[in-house]
Amino acid sequence: MNKTFSTPVYASNYIADFGIATGCALHSIDYDSDSVRFSLIGGDGTSAIVNGLTVEDISEDTVAEAIRATVAATNP
């Protein structure tokens, strides 16, 4: 399932040379461990790298912004 971010985020600090991420493709959400597997989706529609991320109290409604916030946190 694809999710769109509320605003794009610069993701090259999170995944080298990725550029701008406009959303994510969810591969799985484990609600017991709060673990999310996903790929970022770039402005040109391509995706890159499946990542694992632990987000407390994750839900389908909050996952896109939780991933966006994590990527944004890598920016200075």
C-alpha positions, 0 to 999 in steps of 0.5 A: 500500500502506498502512502503520500507524505503531507509534504515532500522530504529530502531523503538523501541523508537517509538513503544516499543519493535518493533525493526528494521522497514524496511518500512510502510503500508499506510492505508490512506493519507489525502492530505487536512490535511497532515495526514497519518495513517500507520503501521510500517513493521519490518524486519520479515515482521510483522507490528504493530500499526496504527499511525497517523502522520501529515507531511507537503506537503505529497505526495505518493512519499515522505511519506515513507521517512517522516515516516522514518525520524519521527521514526529516530528522536526518537533515541538519 
